[in-house]
Amino acid sequence: MSVECEVCGKISKKASKLSFSHKHHIYKQAPNLQSVKAVINGSVKRIRVCTSCIKAGKVQKAV
């Protein structure tokens, strides 16, 4: 299962922690994806959407 928002296309990105001795520790920052039931083209489907899209109202949740 991919780590990508199905509405806006937000994906995980690479980041690095920088220690006092300037060693870079590379890790991934994943988006906060939630599985929601949404109305898509009149039918109800389960999609993975980031929380910023849910807050912005880009997804119409199924009741």
ABEGO torsion letter per residue (X at the ends): XBBBBAAAGBBBBBBBBBBAAGBBBBBBBBBBBBBBBBBBGGBBBBBBBBAAAAAAGABBBBX
